[in-house]
Every structure is written in structure tokens, then in C-alpha cells.
Amino acid sequence: MMIPLDQYILGTGPVIFLGLFGGILAIIKRKKHYFPLILWVVVTFLFASLFSLIREQSPLRFTQTGLFIPLGILGAFLFEQVWLFVRFKKYYFICYLLFVIFYLIINLVIMHNSLTWQLTFIRQRINADIPQVPYPPQTMYPLTEWMDGIRWLRNNSRKDDVVLAEITAGNFIPAYAGNFVYFGQSNTVDYSRKQYEVDNFFRARLSPGQVEILLKSGRIKFIFVGPQEREKLAGKKLEEIYPDIKYAFSNALVTIYSTAD
């Protein structure tokens, strides 16, 4: 996804300009302790610009580097320097004080609106129940019984055990169980091939020989079957398709199989 720069600036608000001028002022005054913050901002925008040309990574990811932190500190430095300049000039002092008060009030209103929007989104996610396991995984909170299966892996497997699952479970398992996964997200190494293999595995399109190669080459110890995986099975049972696997865990939403001898 590309960054619409004008919309990003509007979304960032005045702090991007305050931080920019604060950074320039810090360079002019040779305030070296602010240089790492300036570098933080510059490197972020350089990478965003680079990946706008080289389509290897989404430039939008570089808006997640916490730019409000350096911009806010540099903006505060600018406010401090203006204060030192106008504090003994009565007219300028009053205008400056009114500007700062007005700026803070606007930000408080924006923070209130942002909190309201986020709470509304959270309530919508809590009430959502279709689909049971969505992708992208961050759009809904996980179901309790689905998470119970992941917790079982955390308590009953080694950290270096590899788990085969679809993409949503593959996102959650490393974070909550600590295992490796064969296929986990769009940044998975060799994504297209692994997506194809995982899809064909759960749709029962692989021969016994292909399954054996997949499990051995991927060092797969467990197979996680939840709503997303079961949807691709289309009513079939994994143990009937691949009789060499064994039950390891089961509840209403999740079945976990072991491939170990």
C-alpha cells in the first residue's frame, strides 16, 4: 500500500511541521542530543521513499516507527525556543500563550474523538462472530476455545517444534505458544510456494509421497486444525486423509495432530 503523503500529513497534524522546524533549529543551534531524534525522522522518511520505488516492502509500514515521539520532542524544543525569545515581549508573549493554549485544546478534542472511535471499533470487534477466524487476524479478537488449542501447544510442545496451520493460526501460534510455524504471514520466506502447499494439504490434494516430503522437509511436529483449516477440509477428517498422524488435543473448535512416531 502506498502512502498518500497529503493524507498522511493531514493525519499527523501540526506536529509534523513543529517537529520539522524544531529539527532545523536544533541543527542550527548544534544541539547534538537532538540529532538521534532528527535521524529517526529522516531515516523513516528515506525508507518510506525508497520502498515507494522498490516494491519489496510496504512504505506504509514505516509510519509505524513511532514518529510522534521524535516529532513531539522536537516540537516541544521549538516551543521552548520561541518562549525564550518572546517571554519579555508582552504582546508577543500573549499571542504565543494563546496559540499554545489553543493548540492544546485542539489536541485534547482530537484525543477524545480518537478514543471514541477506537472504543466503537473495539465494541464492534467484540460483537462480531462471522467469520469465526478472520484474516487479517487483527480484525477480531480470538475465540476462547481457539486460543485454548494454542495454549495447549505452549504447554505441551518444545519451542523448536514446527506447527503446520493456516495463516491466522500461523500468526498467533509464534506469539502465544512460542513455536515455529511453517506458514504464518505475508512475510513468510517463500510465501507463494508455502501458501500453495498449505492450501493443497488442507484441501487433501497432496499424494502420500508429497505429504511425507512436506512434513519432513518442514520438520513439522504438529498440525493445527481450527475453523479456517476445517473450512478447507470441507467436512472431511484429516486423520482419514492422512492416517499416519495422531490425535494430540481436541476441543469444540480445535483439533491438534502429532506427526511424531
HUKA-V30619 format. One record per backbone hydrogen bond with DSSP energy under -1.0 kcal/mol. NH is the residue of the N-H (numbers start at 0). CO is the residue of the C=O. E is the energy in kcal/mol with one decimal. If there is no record, write none. Layout:
((NH;CO;E) (NH;CO;E))
This chain:
((4;2;-1.3) (7;3;-2.3) (8;4;-2.4) (9;5;-2.0) (10;6;-2.5) (11;7;-2.0) (12;8;-2.2) (15;12;-1.5) (17;13;-2.6) (18;14;-2.8) (19;15;-1.6) (20;16;-2.6) (21;17;-2.3) (22;18;-2.5) (23;19;-2.1) (24;20;-2.4) (25;21;-2.1) (26;22;-2.0) (27;23;-2.4) (28;24;-2.5) (30;25;-2.8) (31;29;-1.5) (33;30;-2.0) (34;31;-1.3) (37;33;-1.9) (38;34;-2.8) (39;35;-2.1) (40;36;-1.9) (41;37;-2.7) (42;38;-3.0) (43;39;-1.8) (44;40;-2.2) (45;41;-2.4) (46;42;-2.7) (47;43;-2.2) (48;44;-2.3) (49;45;-2.7) (50;46;-2.6) (52;49;-1.2) (53;49;-2.7) (55;53;-2.3) (60;57;-1.6) (61;58;-1.4) (62;59;-1.6) (63;60;-1.7) (68;65;-1.9) (70;66;-2.3) (71;67;-2.0) (72;68;-2.1) (73;69;-2.7) (74;70;-2.4) (75;71;-2.2) (76;72;-2.0) (77;73;-1.9) (78;74;-2.3) (79;75;-2.4) (80;76;-2.3) (81;77;-2.4) (82;78;-2.5) (83;79;-2.2) (84;80;-1.2) (85;81;-2.2) (86;82;-1.8) (88;85;-2.0) (92;88;-3.2) (93;89;-2.3) (94;90;-2.1) (95;91;-2.8) (96;92;-2.6) (97;93;-2.5) (98;94;-2.2) (99;95;-2.4) (100;96;-2.5) (101;97;-2.7) (102;98;-2.6) (103;99;-2.4) (104;100;-2.4) (105;101;-2.3) (106;102;-2.0) (107;103;-2.2) (108;104;-2.2) (109;105;-2.4) (110;106;-2.6) (111;107;-2.1) (112;108;-2.4) (113;109;-2.8) (114;110;-2.4) (115;111;-2.2) (116;112;-2.5) (117;113;-2.5) (118;114;-2.6) (119;115;-2.1) (120;116;-2.3) (121;117;-2.5) (122;118;-2.5) (123;119;-2.1) (124;120;-2.2) (125;121;-2.4) (126;122;-2.0) (138;135;-1.5) (146;142;-2.3) (147;143;-1.8) (148;144;-1.2) (149;145;-1.2) (150;146;-2.7) (151;147;-2.0) (152;148;-1.5) (153;149;-1.9) (154;150;-1.9) (155;151;-1.6) (160;157;-1.6) (162;179;-2.1) (163;221;-2.9) (169;165;-2.4) (171;167;-1.6) (172;168;-2.9) (175;171;-2.7) (176;172;-2.7) (177;172;-1.5) (179;160;-1.6) (181;162;-2.2) (187;184;-2.1) (193;189;-2.1) (194;190;-2.8) (195;191;-2.0) (196;192;-2.3) (197;193;-2.8) (198;194;-2.4) (199;195;-2.3) (200;196;-2.3) (201;197;-2.2) (202;198;-1.2) (203;200;-1.3) (204;199;-3.0) (210;206;-2.5) (211;207;-2.2) (212;208;-2.1) (213;209;-2.5) (214;210;-2.7) (215;211;-2.2) (216;212;-2.9) (217;213;-1.8) (219;214;-2.1) (220;161;-2.7) (221;161;-1.7) (222;256;-2.4) (223;163;-2.8) (224;254;-2.5) (229;225;-3.1) (230;226;-1.9) (232;228;-1.3) (233;229;-1.1) (235;232;-1.6) (239;236;-1.0) (240;236;-1.4) (241;237;-2.9) (244;241;-1.7) (245;257;-2.4) (247;255;-2.5) (248;255;-1.8) (250;253;-2.5) (254;224;-2.6) (255;248;-2.9) (256;222;-2.5) (257;245;-3.2) (258;220;-2.4))
